[in-house]
C-alpha cells in the first residue's frame, strides 16, 4: 500500500535527502507561500465583514488553512520536489546471504525446522530476484562463516552460534570487495551473549547494512531452562558452598521439581522447589559440602517435566577448585573472657583453619596459643609487613587501639587493602568505639562509621535475628533449609552483651541485627575493602549459644567455623591466577590473568611470569604472560584450548633468581552444549543488529519485499539517484482531498 501511494519503498524516504530541483531560490518559494496565505486571509476577512456574515471567525480560519495548504502544495510542486538517495549499482555489488547453520535451527517449532523455513523463504523467489541485479554469495554461519555454493549444503548440526564474530570475520575477509548488504537468516541464539561493539563498528566503518530475518518462536512452550548457576571458583576443604541457581519455565507453573547438585554420580544436595509463573526468572540456593581437595566438576540440574520439549537445558556444569592449604588467623584479645575460649574451641574442630592468638592476661604479659614455633609472636604484634602478611586473617577482640603503635595500626589497614586479607573486629569493653578505634587508620577498613562517643558497650541481653541479606549468606546459614534457618535464628538464646557499632557504610552488608533496649542495632556487618574484606560482630556474647543450647548442638561451632572461613578463603597469595570463566563452551579461547606481588605484597611489574598448561591427551604448553599496560603487577595472555577436556594451569613468577610464588587453577572445555540453551528466537538481538547497521528486521512472510530494500545502501559501489515526487499518487489524492474538503464545507456553511 505504501508503495502504491508514494511510488517508492519506505526506505527511500527514511534514508533519502529531500531536494527542490527548480532553478528559482528557496526564499522565493517561502515568500510566495507567505504572500498568498496573507492574501487569502485578507480576502476571507473582507468577505466576512461585508457580504458573508455567516462566515464566522473559526470557519474563516478553517477555510483559510485549506486554501493556504492547497496553494502551498501547488507552489512546492512548481519547484520540482525530489528525493536523492544512494543506491547500489546493478551487477557490480555483492550481497552476502548468511544462513544460521547451528543446531538450534533444527528445532521444528512451527511445523518445519527453522532452517527448512529459511531455505523455503529464500527459494521462493528472493534469491532469484537478488541475483538479477547483484552477485549473491551464500554462507553457512555457526561459530564462523563458511562459503557454500548451494542451500543444499546446509545441515543444522553445529554446536555454537557466534553472530558478532562471524560478521566481523566476513567484513575482514571481504575487505577488498564491494559488499552492498548482508542478509542474515537466524533465530538470533548467539552463544557469546550478543553482538559486540567491535562487530558493529566494523560494519559501520564499511557502511554495510545488515538485514535480519528471524525464525522460531520467541517463547518456547513446555520447557524448563536453567539460566545460570553461580558457585565460588575456589573453596577450602570441607567448606559449605552455596549454588545460586537461576531458571525459568513455561507450561509448568505451580508444579514441583527437584533441584540437585551432583559430583559425578555422587549426590551432594537436593531440594524440592515449586516452579514460579511462566517466564518469570526464579532464583533458588542450595548448600553442599565441597569435600576433599580436588578439582570438582559439578552438575546442577532440575528434573525433567512430563512432555518437556528440550531436556538438555535442564542441567549446567560448573567447576570448583577445592584447596587443602591451611589458612592462618592472628587473634589479638585484650582480656580473658568467655568469647575467646569458645572461639578457640570452635576453631579446633576445623582442620583447615589455624588460629595463632595473643591474649593479654595482665598489663605486660601475653599468653600465646596456636603458634608454630617459639619465635612466633615472641616480640608481640608484628611490626613488619612480611611478618603480618604471613597470616590470611586478623581478629581484634577487646583490645584498644592504643595497644598498637600508629605504624602497626596502618599495617593492619594495609593488611586488608594491599594484602587482601580479612579483618574481624569484635565487640568488647575495649573494642570498636570504646577502644578508640574511630580515630585510627583501621577505621577506614571497617564496614561501619564508629560512633564518636565512648560507653557503647553494654552488659545487657540482646536477641539476634537475620536480615534479608543474611538469608542466603554462607556465614549465617545454620541450616541448609532456608525456612528452617530463619526459624533457628529466631530461637537462638539471647546474647550476653551488645555494642553500638555505629552506622553501616555505603556498600556494607548487614547480615544480622539485634534487639536491645527497645532498639534495633546492627550485629554482623561485612564489607569488601581494597583487595580484602572486613567484618564487625558487635557482641562478645555468642558463647551463650554453646552454653544454653542442648549438649551436642553444633550451632555455635557452625557459625564460627563459617565466619572464620569467610574471613580467609579469598585471601590471595603473592601470585593469584584467574580466568574469566572456568567452563568454556564450544570455544577454546581463554585469557589467563595473574596478579603478582613481592613478599611485602607490593606489585612486581618486573617479574617474569609463565603459565604451564596441561591438557587432555598429554597436551602440554608454556605460555608467557605479558605486563598489562597501566596496571603494575598485572600480567595476562590469551591462549586457545585446542580440544575438549580438562586443563590444569600453573602460573609461576620469578624476579631474577627469586621465586615470588605460584598458583594453580583448573578449567574445562565442553563442546556441543551451548546450543541447548536459549533456543527461543532472540528477536531483540536481530532487531538491534539491523537498527545499528542501517538494515531492517524482517518476518519470513515479508521476505518477498527484501529485494526492494536491498538497493538502498551506502556500501559497495553506489550511484546517486534522483527520484521526482510531483507525480506520486499521494500528491494527486492530497490535492483532490483539499479541494473536495473545501467545497463540502462551503456547501454545509452556505458560503458561496
N, C-alpha and C positions, 0 to 999 in steps of 0.2 A: 504493500500500500504506500509506504514512504517513497519508494522509487517512482511509483505511478504519479504521485503528486508533485514530487520535487525533481524528477528526471534523473537524479544521480543517487548513489548509495549514501547512507547517512555518514559514512566515514569521510566522504568528500567535504561535507560541511564541518565535521568535527576537527579535521586536520588541515583544511584548506585556508587560504587567505582571501578575504573579500576585497575586490578592487572595482574601480569605475574606469571603463575604457574610453569614455568620452573625452574630447580634446579640451572642453571648457574646464576651468578650475573648479575645485570643490566648493570654494567660498561663494561662487556664483550660484551653485545649487542651493546652498543654505540660505543665501539672501533671497532667492526666488521663492523658496518654501515659506520663509517668514513673511515676505511681502504678500503672497497670495493668501496665506492664512489670515493676515491682518485685513486684507481687502474683503474676504468673505465675512469676517466678523463685523466689519463696518456696514456692509450691505444688509446683513441679517438684523442688526440693531436698528437701522433706518426703517426697514420694512416693519419691524415690530412696533416701532413708535408711531408710524404714520398710517399704515394700511392693514396691518395684520395684528390686532390686539390679542388674539388667542395664542399668539406665539410667545408663550411665557419665557422667562429668563432661562430656566433649566432646559426647556425644549429647544430654545435657540442654541444653547450650548451643545446639545446632542447633535443637532443638525450641523453646527459649525465643525464639530470633531469629525463627523463622517465626511463632509465636503473637503475639509483640510487634508484628511488622510488620503482621500481619493486623488486630490491634486498633488500631494507629496509623492504618492506612488507613481503617478504619471511622469512627474519630473525626474524621479530616480531612474525610471526606465529610459528616459531620453539620454541619460548619462551612461547608458550601456553597462549595467552591473554584470559582474562576472566573478568567478572564483578561480584562483590559481592554486595548483597543487602538484607536488612531485609524484610522479608515477613511474613504476618500473618499466624499463624499455623492453618491449617484447623480444623474445628469443635470445636475450643477452644476459639473463639473470638466472640464478639457481634458487630453487625453492627446496629446502630441506624438510622432508616429511619424516618425523621420528615417531615410531610406534613402541610404546612400553611393552617389553617382552619378558617381564618378570612374572613370578609365579602367581602373584595376586590377580593378574589379568586372566588367569584361567578360571576364576570364580564365575559361576553362572548364576547371578542374582537377578537377571531379567530374562530368563529362559536360556538364551545362548550365552556362551562365555563372553567376558568383556572384550577379549582380543578378537573373537569372531564378530562381535558387533563393530569393532573398529575397522576390521577388514571389509565388512559389508558396507560400512559408511563410505570408505574410500573407493570401493569398487562400484559404487552406484553412480558413477559419472564424475565424481570430484577429481580423481586423478587424471582422467582424460581431459577434463576442462583445463586443468593446470598445465598439462603437457602441450596444449595447443599454443601457449604463449611463453612457456618457461622450460628450463631444464630442471627436471624433478629428480632429486636424489632420495632414495629410501634408506632409512636407518632403523635398526633394532636397538632399543635402549634398555639397558639394565644397569649394571654398575659403570658402564661406559658405552659410547655409541659405536655400533658396528655397521658398516655399509652392507646392504643387501641389494640383490637385483630384483627380487620378486617378493610379494607379500606371502607367497607360499613358504618362504624360508623362516617365517615367524613360528616359534614354538615356546609358549609361555612357561618356562621352567627355571629361569634364572632366580638365584636366591636373594638378590638385592636390587633396589632401585635407587639410583643417585642422580636425580634430575639436574640439580645445580652443577655438579661436577661434570656430567655428560654435556650439558650445554656449553660450559666453559671450554671443554676439550674440543667440541665441534667448532667453536669460534676460533680456537687456536689452530686447528687443523686446516681450516678454510681461510686462513688469513690473507692469502693472495687471490681469492676467488670472489666473484660478485654474488654474495648471498643476499637475496632480496627479502626473504622472510623464512621463518621456521614455523612449521605446523607440528604441534606435539599432541599426540593422542595417548591419554594415560588416565589412570584412576587417581593420580596425584599421591600415591602411597610412597613417599620418599623416605628412605630409611636413615637419612642423615638428619632428619628433623626439619628440613626446609631448604629453600634456595638461598644461598648466602649472598651477601652484598658484593663479593668479588665476582660471582657469576652475573649478577645484574649489571655491574659496572662494565664487564666485558661485552655484554650485549649492547649496552647503551653507547659504548665507545664506537661500535660498528653501526649503531643506529638500526639494529636488526629487530623488527617486531616479532614477538612470539605469539602465535595464535594457538590457544589451548582448547582441546576438545575433551570433555570429561565423560568418563564411563563408570558405571557401577552405582549402587545405592549409597546415599550419603549416610544412612543409618542402617546398620546390619541387624536384622531381626534374629531372635533366638540365639543369643551369643553372650558369653561371659568372657571378659578380657581383662587380664592384669596389665595395668598401665606402667607400673614401676614398683620396685621393691628396694628400699634403702636400708643398707646394713653397713656398719663400720668396716672399713677395709682392713683394719688391724685390730687385734684383741690379745689380751693376756690369756694364758691357760686357764681353763675352767671359769672364765668370766660369763656372766649372764649378758647376753646380747639381745637387742631388740630389732626385729624386722618390721619396718613400717611399709605396709603393702597398700598400694592404691589401685583400684579396679573399678570397672563399670559393667553394667549388663543391660540387656534388653530382652524382654519377654519372660522374666522370672522374678518380678518384683514380689517381695514378701516370702519367697521360697528360702529354704535353708541350704547351706553349702558348708563343706568342711575346708577350712584353711589349714594347710600343713606345711611344715619345713622338714626336709629330709637331707641327710648326708649320705648319698648313695641309697642303699636300702634301709638305712637306719632312720627311724622316725625320731626327730628331735623335739617337735612340738606340734600341737594341733588344737584347733578350737572351732566350734560350730558358730557360724555367723548368719544373720538374716540379711538377705540382699535388699538393697535400697530401691528407690523408684527407678524406672527405666531412664538410662542416660545420665544418671547422677553419679559423679565421682565419689566413691566411697573409700575411706581410709581406715584400716584396722592394723593394730600392732600385735605382734606375737613374740614372746620371750622364749629363749632357749639357751642351753649351755654350750659354750664354744668348744668344750672338750680339750683334749691334749694338744700339744704343739704340732701343727701341720698346716698345709695349705688346703683348705676345705672348699670343695665345690658343693654349694647348697642349692637345692631345688625348692622353690616356693610355688605352691600350686593351690588351685581351687578345684574341687571335684567337678567333673563334667556333669552337665544337667541333661535331662531327657530331651532328645530332639535338637540338641545344640549343633549349629551348622559348622562351627570351627572350634575343635577341641585343642588344637595346637597352641592357641594363645591363652590357655588356662594355666600355664606354668612359665616361670622365668628362672634363670640361673644366675647366681651371684657367687663371688669368690671372697673368702675371708682368710687372711694370713694370721694364724694363731701363733704367738711367740711364747717361748719358755723363759726368756730373760727375766731375772728378778728385778724388781723396782724398789728403790730405797727411799725412805722418807725420814727427814730430820724433824723431830718433835721437840720443841722447847717449851717446858712448863715451869711457871714461876712459883708454884707452891704445890705441896702434896694435896691431892683431892681425889675423890672417887672417880671422877670422869677419866682422869689419867689412867687409873688402874684398869678400868673396864675397856678403854680404847686399846690398850696394850693386850688385854686378854682376847679381844675380838680379832686383833691382828695375828695372834698366834695360830689361829685356825686357817690362815691364808698362806700357803707355801710360796706364793709368788710375790708377796709384799713383805719387806723387812722395815722395821721402824727402829732407827737409832735415836735414843732420847736423852735429853738433858733435863734433869729435874733439880730445881733449886730447893734444897732441903733447909738450908739456913742462908744467911746473907752472903757468905763467902764459900759455900760448899755446894758442889754439884754432884749429883748421883747419875752415872751414865749406865744406860742399858742398851742392849742390841748392837753394841759396837763390834766391828770385825777384828780389831787389834787394839792393844793398849794405847797406841798413839792416837787413835781416832778421837777427836774432840777433847784431847788432853789439855789443850790450851783454851778451851771454851768454844764459843760460837766462831765458825770460820771467818777470817778477815780477808782471805784471798779468793778470787773468783774461781780458780781451778779446784779449790777445796770444796767450796759450797756447791759448785756446779756439778760435782760428782753425784749429788743426790738428784732425784727426779721430783720430789715434792717436799714442802715445808709445812709444818703445823705450828702455829703460835698459840699457846694456851693463855693462861692468866699471867702474863708477863708484860711489864710496862715497856714502853718504847725507850725509856732512858736506860734500860739494861744494855742496850746496844749502842755502839758508837754511831755518829752520823754516817760514817763510811759504811758500816755494816747495814744500817737501815737502807741506804741507797743500793747496797749489794743485794738485799732481799728484793727490792723493786726490780733490779736488773735480772734477778733470777727468773722472774715471771716474764718480763718484757723481752730480754735478749736470749736467755737460756731456753725459754719456752716451758718452764716448769710450772707446777701447780702450788698454789698457796691457799691454806685454810686457816682462818683466824676464828678462835672460839671465844665465847662469852666468858666473863670471869671478873673478879674484883679488880684485877689489873689489866684487863683486856679491853679492846676496842676503845671507845672514847675515854673510859675511866683510866686507861693506861697511857693516855696522852698520844695515841696514835694519829689523832686528827691532824696534828701539825708535822707529821713525819713524811718522808718521801714514800713510805709504804702505802699511805692513804691513796695515792694516785692509782695503785693497782687494785684496791679493794672495790667491790661492787656496790658499795653504799657511800653516801656522804655522811660521815660520822657526825653526831651531834656536837655542838660547840660547848657543851656543858659536861660536868662530871656527875657522879652518882646515878649512872644509868643502869647499874646492875642491882637487881632486887632478888632477895631470897624468898620469893613467894611462888605459889603454884601457878602453872600455866598449862593450857591444853593445846596440843598440836593438831593441825588439820591441813590437808592438801589444798593447793591452789589448782586452777585449771591447768597451768603449765606443768605442775607436778604430777598430773595424772599419768603421763606417759614417760616421765623421766626414769632412766635406769637407776638413778640414785635412790628414788623414793618408792620403787616397786617392791613392796614387801610380799606381794602375792602376784602370781602370774596372771590371774584373772582380774581385769580392771575393776569390776564391780566389787569383788571381794577385797581388793587392795584399798579402795576408798573406805570400806567398812572397817578394815583393820586399823587404819589410821584414826578413825573416829573412836575406837575402843582402846587405844593405847593409854597406859597410865599417865598421870599428869607429870610434867617436868618439875624438877625440884627448884629451879630458879629460871630467871629470864633476864634479858638485857635489851634495852632500846638501841638497836643497831643503826638507826638513822633512816635516811631516805634512799631507796634504791636509785642508782644512777640510770640514765637513759641507756638502754641496751642490756641492762641487767635483767635476770630472770628470777622471780620469787617462786620457789618450788613449794614452800610450806610456810604457813603463818601460825601464830599462836594467840590465844585469847588469854589476857591477863589484866586484872584490874579494870575490867569493862572495856578494854581497848583491844584492837587487833593490830599486832606488830609483826613485821617480817621475821621469820625464824631461820629459814635456809635460803640464801641468796647466792647466785652464781653469775659469773661474767667472764668473757674472754678478754684478755688484756695482752697486747703485743703478740708474741708467739705463744703465750701460755694462757693460763686460766686461774681464776681466784674464786674463793667462796667464803662466806661468813655463816657460821652457825651460832646464833645469838643465845646460847644457853650453855651451861655446864652440867645439866641435869638429866641427860638421856640415860644415865646409869640406872635410873629408877625403872626403866623398861625391863632391864635384866633382873632387877631385884624383885619387882612386883608381879611379873608375868609368871605363869606356871613353870616349874622346873623343866628344862629341856626346850623351852620355847626359843626359836632361833631369831626372833625379830631384831633384837639389839645387834647381834653379830652380823646379820644380813645387812642391816642398814649401814653399819660402819665399814663392812667389807666393801660394799658398793661405793660408798663415799670415798674411801681411800683409793680404790681402783680408778674411779673417775679422776682423782687428783693427779695420777701419774701415767695413765695409759697412753695419753697422746704426747707425752714429753719426748721430744726428738733427741737423737744422738747427734754427734758432731756432723755426721753425714745423713741426710734424710732424703730418701728416694721417693718419688711419687709419679703416678701416671694418671691421665685424665679419667680412664675407665679401665678396670681390671678385666672386663669382659668385652671382647671385640667380636662383632657380629658381621660376618661376610666381608670383612675388610681388615687387612693386616697392618695398616698404618698405626703407629703408636709413637708418642712423644715421651721420652724419658726426661724428667726434671730432677735436679739434685740441688739441695741447699747445703753448702759446705762451710763449716766453721772450724776454727782452731780450738786449742784447749781452753781458752777463755771465751769461747763462743762468739768471737769476732769473725765477720765474713772473711773468707780466704780466697780472694779473686785470683791469686797467682797459683792456685793448686792445679795439679794435673788429674783430671777425672776421667775414668773409663767405666763403661758398663760391659760386663761379661754375661753374655746371653747363652743359656742352654735351652734347646727346644726339642720337639719330637723327632724321632728317628735319628738321634745322635747329632742334631744340628748344634753348631757352636759358632759364636761370633763375638767379636770385640768391637765396641762402638765408642768412639771418643766423644765426650760431651764438651761443647764449647761454651765459653762465658756468655751470659745473656747481657746485652747492652743495657747500661744504666741500671743494673741490678747486681751490685757487688756480692759475690759469694754464690750466685745462682748460675747453674750450668744446665744445658739442655741439648738434646739431639733427637732427630727424627729417624725412625727405623721402620722397616717393613717386615712383618712376621709372615714368612712365605707360605705357611701351611697351617691347617687347623691343628689344635692341640694345646698342651700346657707349656708355658715358658717360665723359666726362673732367671731373674736378673740380679746380679750382684754388682753394686757400684762401689768402687774404691777411689779414695782421694789421697794424693801424696803431694807434699811440698818439699822438693829436693829429695833427701833420703828419709824424711819423716813421714810416717803414715798417719794421716789425720783421722781416718775412720772408714767404715764400710757400712753398707745397708743392703738388705736383701728383700726382694718383692717377687711375687708370682702373678702372672696373668694368664688369660686363656683366650684363644681364638676359636669361635664356633661358626661354622658356615651352614647355610640353609635354614636359618632361624628367623631372620628379620622379617621376611615376607609373611610370616604367620600372624603378625600384629598390625593393627590399624588398617584393616582391609576395606573399610568403607571409603567411598570417594572423598578425597581431600579437596573439595571444591574451592575452599578458601585459598589454598596454595596455588591452584591453577588460575583463579581469577586475579590474585595478586601478581603472579608472574606475567600474565597478559597485560595487566594495567601498567606495571612498572616499565614494560618494554615498548608500549605503544601498540600492542596487539589487542585481541579480543577473546573472551571466553565464549565457546560455542557449545550448545547442546547438540547431540548427534543428529537429531531430526532436522536441525537448521543448517547442516553442513553443506547443503547444496548452494547456499549463498556465499560460501567461503571464497570461491574464485573471483567474485566481485570485489571483495575486500582486500585480496592479496596485492593488487597493483598499488594501493595507497601505502607507499613506503619511501623512506629517505635512504634506505640502504642500497647496496649494489649500484647498478648503472641506472640512473633515473633521467627523466626528461620532464621539464616543467610544462604542464598543460593548463590552458586557459579555457574554462567552461562557461559559456554565456548563461545568464539566469533569466533574461527577459522572456524567454519562451517556455518557461515552466508552466504546467497546468495549474499549479497552485497560484501563480500570479494572475492568470485569467479568472480563476474562481474568486480570488480576493477582490479584483475589480468588479466583477459581476455582483458579489455579495455587498460591497459598499453601495453600489447604485441601487440595488434592489431594496436594501435596508432603508436607505434614504427615501425612496419612493413610497414604501409601505408606511413609514412614519408620517410622511406628509399627508397621505390619504387618511390615516387614522386621526390626525390632529386638525384636518380641514385646512391645511396650508397649501396654497397653490402658487 
